[in-house]
Amino acid sequence: MTPLADHAAILDQVDRFCRAIPPAEVIRRDAEHVPPYDYIPQLAALGLIGAPVPESVGGLGLPWSLFCVMQERIAYRAQPIASILNRLITFGVLPIVQFGTDAQKQTLIPQLLAGEALVSLALTEPGAGSDARAVATRAERHGNSWRITGRKTWISDADAASHLLTLCRIAGSDAPGDGLAAFLVPRHAPGVSMTVLPKVGNNCMPSYDIGFDGVTVEAADMLGEPGQGFAAITGTLRYSRASLSATVIGSAKAALDLALRHAGERVQFGRPLSAFQVIRHRLVDMRLEIRKAELMVRELARLLDEREPADEQAAMTKIVATEMFQYVTDHGMQILASAGYAAESPMQRYWRDARLYSFGEGANEIQREIVARHMGLGGKPQ
């Protein structure tokens, strides 16, 4: 683990990277739906993709308590870049670290850390969202290869990805384990087709509907063993929920600061908005909600660093952070009013983007079920 003295230098490097991103560029990319893929080589050159990745596979092995602060600072300035960094690590590197073969680790992890590869998580289907075990996409064995047929939807980064981490149901009644398998499907494998899906927000994170029409993959493309598919897909969720929560905290802080500036500058009835108690208290409540989420992420990061059980804390943190983001941006829109509703205002972007996270990367209803099971309500925790 890096000495504390080095942490300040690392954060200073992150801050310098962030200051080089013009706010106008973030606004432009949102308006024109331009993903931040061109920033991936910079993230790799700075070592950010490998920041929390174990040193044994080429990462920096930084503590999650530090990485979450890094994510927060990047998101404050440029949420789309923090978001792609989260996906690069928790949808790409970490699943391979945990479940990959030696060959997969030796080939793909260096490419991912160098910014030369991108893994897109292909999990959701028209009939399987929160109920991930209900996937209908099928993988049928043909000698030493597998043939995949089915459909995935709302899959982020799919067209730019080098590989689609795809959860499939194994054909045959004698399928082992949970009957599921995960495959690293090459993006341009014959039989893969995709269509972009228009959506309300997160314009820099394109989403796709994907068809798999008899796509052939090799046995070497399976991540983990047959019957380990669900574990291979979900085994890193506690890390992704820490990173996601830190990201939305950074964005929420930016929204709060925007509301504070507006409340200090906007004059009504001869006084700035911040002079009215109702507005001051609204701003205080926004800060309180952010602080609660900060403390939740800090505790989750501590558990991850100490390799303690963290699934319950990850679920609770994801709930608190994502619902906080909606609260802060909703009240921010109310304070800015038409100034926030204007297309050029960052507030409307924060507001639109916030709505995704209470159901993205695991609906908060499911997170509450995880917590309920840990409380002994309704069976054993998953």
N, C-alpha and C positions, 0 to 999 in steps of 0.2 A: 504494500500500500504506500502511496506517495506521501512524503512528509507534509505537514500542514503548511510549511513555508512555501512549498511548491504549488499549493492550491491557489494561492493568491495570484501567482504568475500565470497559471492556467486560465483562471477567470479573466485576468487582464487580457490575455490573448483572445479569448472569446469575445470580450467587449470590443476589442479593436476590429475583429471580424464583423461584428454587428454594426459598428459605427460606419463601416464602409458600404452598408446597404442603404441606399437612399429611400426614405419613406415614399417618395413619388413612384419609385420602381415597384414597390409592393402594391400600391394602388393601381398602377398600370397593369401589372400581371393579373390582378383580380378582375379588372374590367375586360381584359383580353383573353382570359382563361389560359394563361401561360404557366405551366408547371415549373418548379425550380430545379429541374434535372441538371441544368447547366451549372448549378452550384455544387453538385455531388463531387466533382474532382477537387474543389476547394475544401469541402468537408473532409475528404480523404487526406489531402495534403496536410491539413492541420491535425490529423489524427483523431478527429471527432467521431468518425464511424467506429473506430476501435476503442474509443474512450473507456466504456465499461466492460469491454470484451476481455476475457482472461488472457493473460500474457502467454500462456501455454500454446495458444493458437495464433499469436501474433498481435493481440490487442495490447492496450496500455494498462489494463487491469485497474482503472481508477474506481474508487468507491461510488456506489450509486448515490450516496448523499451528496457527492460533488457533481456527478453527472446530472442529477435533477436540477441543481442550481444552474448548470450550464444550459439545460433545455429551457428553463424559465427565462434566462436572459436572452437567448436567441429568439424565443417566441414573443418577448416584449417588443422586439424590433421587427421581426419577420416571421410570423406564425407558420407560413407555408414551409419555410426551411427547417424549422424545428420539427414540423410534422413529418417531412420526408426523412429526417434523421431518425426519428422514432421508428418508422417503418423499415428503414434500411437495417437497423440493428435488431429489432424485436420480431420482425417477420422474416428476416433473411439470415443474419449471422447466428443469432442465438439458437433457433431451431436446429441448425446444422451442427452447432457446437454440442447440443444435447443429444441429438438422435442420428447425426450423420455418420456414414461409414468413414473409414480412414481416407479412402479415395475422395469422397465428397469434401471432407475437411481440407485435404491437401490441395484440391483444385479450386473449390468455390470460395472458401473463406479468404484466401489472399486476393481473389478478384473482387470480392465484396468490400474488403478493407481498403483496396486501392481505388474504389469507385468505378470499377470496370464491369460490375454486374449489379443487378437489381432484382430482388425476389418480390413478387406480388402474391399476396395471400388470397387464394381462390377457394373460399369457404361457403359463402352464402348462396343459396339457391332460391328459386321462386317459392318452393315449399319448405325451405329449411333456413331459418334465420337464427333466432334465439335457440331453437331446437336443433343444434348442430349435428346431433346424432341421427337426425332424420334425412341425411343426404341421400339423394337418389342417383347421382352420377355414379356409373358402374365401371369397375375395372375388372376385366376378364383375362385370365391368364392364357397365353398362347406360347407354349414352350418356355423359352427364357425371356419372353417379353410379355407386356400387358397391353390390352387395348381398352382405351377410356372412351366412354360415350355418356353424354349428359350436357347439363347447362349450369352455369354459374352466373350470378348477377350481382351488381353493385360491387364490383371488384376494382379496387384502387390501383392505379399505375400499370394496369395490365399491358397496354400497348407498348410501353417503354421498358417493360421488364425483360430480363434475360431468361427468367424461369417463373413459372406459375406453380406455387406450392398448393397443390390441389388435393382436397380430401375426397375420397371415393369409397363406395361400398363394394366390397369384394364379392364377385359373382360366385354363387355356390352355397349350398346349405351348410357345408362343413367349414365355412370361413372361421379362422381362429380368432380368439380374443373378442374384441368388440365388433368384428366383421368389417372394420374400416382400414384403409391404407392411405398414406399420404405419398404423393409423387412430386418430384421436381420436374415439371413438364417444360421442355424448351418452348419458349414463346412462339417460335416460328415452325414448330412441328406441323407436318401436314395434317389437316383436319381441324386445326384450331382457327376459329373465326371470332370476331368481336365487333361490337357496336358501342359507340360512346353514348352515355346516358346523361341527358340534361338534368341539372338539379339546382336547388335554390342557392346554396352557398358552397364554401370550400372550393372555389372555382379553380384553384391552383392544384387541386388533387383530383384529376379526372377519374371517372368511374365508368365501368364497362359491363356489358352483357356478353358472356363468352359461351360459345358453342364448342363442344368436343365431339367430333363426328368420327368415331373409330380411330382416335389418336393412338399411335403406337409408341410406347416408351419401353426402355430396357429395364430389366430387374435392378440394374445399378442406379436407376433414377428414383427408386423408392427411398423415402426418408424413414428410417426405422424398419421394423419388421412388419409383416402382414399381421393385422390385428392390433397394431400400435398407432393407428392413424390418428385417433382422437387425441391421444397423449402427445403425439408429435406436433399437432397443431396447437393445442392449448397449454403445453408445458411451459411456455414462456409468458403467459398472460400476466402473471404478477409483475413481470418486468415492464411489459408494454403499458400496463395500467399506471405504474409509477411514472414512466416517461410521458404518457398522455396527460396525466394529472398535472405534472410540472409544466407542460406546454400550455394548458388552458389557464393555469395560474399566471404565467407570463402575459398571455393575451388579456386576461381580466385586469391585470395591473395597468396595462396600456389603456384599456377602456376607462378605468377609474381616473387615471391621470388626465385623460381627455375631458371627462366630465368635470373634474376639478378646475381645469383651466377655463372651461366654458362658464362654469358657475361663478368664477371670479371676474370674468370679463363682461358677461351679459348683464345689462342694467335694465331693470323693470321697476316701475313706480319709484324711480329715483335711487334705487339701491341695487347692488349686484345680487344675483340670485343667491349667492352664498350667505348673504345677510339674513335670509329667511330661514327660520328654524326648520321648517318642513324639508327644505332642500339640504341644509346642513346634516340633519339626522338621516336623510336618505343616503348621503355620501358616507356618513359614519357606518351605517349598516352595510353598505357595499364593502367597506374596508374590513369590517368584522367578518363577513363571509369569506373574504379572501384569506384572512389570517387563519381561520379555522382550517381551510383547505391546506394552507402552508404547513400547519402543524401535523396534519394527517399524512402529507407526503413525506415530511421529515421522519415520522415514525416508520412509515413503510420502507423508506430507504435504509433506515437503521436495521430493520429486520432483514432486508436483502443483504446488506453488508455483513451481518453476523450469521447469515445462512440459517436464520430461524424460520419456522413456518409463517407464511405471510399471505396465504390465500384470503383469509377473512379481512385482514387489513387492506389488501389490494382492492377487494370488492367495496369496502366501506369508503376508501379513499376515492375510488372512481365515482361513486355516487356523490359524495360531498363536493368534489372538485367540479364535475360537469354540471351539477345543478347550481352550484355557485356561479359558474360562468353565465348560465342563462339568467340568473337573478341580477348579476352585475350589468350585463348588457341590456336587459329589459329596462332597468332603472336608468341606465345611462341614456338610452333612447328617450325616456320620458323627460329627463333633465335637458337634453339638447333639443328636444322637440323637432321642429322642421329642419333645424340645422343638422341634426343627426340623421334625419330621414333622407337628406339630399344624397344623391348618388356618389358625390365626391367625398362624402364624410367617411372616415375610417369606422365611426361608430356603427353605421348600418352594416358594414362588413363583419365586425365583431359579432353583432346581433344575429346576422344570418348564419355565420359559421358556428356559433354556439349551439344552435338547435340540433346539430348532428350528434353531439357527443353523449347525450344521455341515452341514446340507443345504439350508437356506433361502438364497435369493439366490445360488444357485450352489453345488451340492454340493461338499464338500471333495475328493471324488474327482476332480471336474473341475478344481478348482484345482491339484491335484497334476499332472494332465495338462498344464496350461498351463505349470507350472514345468518339467516334463520336456521339453517341446518347446523351451523356452528353453535348456535344457541340451544340446540337440541329440539328444535321445532321442525318436525316433518322429515325425520330420518337423518342419516349420516351426511356430513359435508362432502361435496364432490371434490 
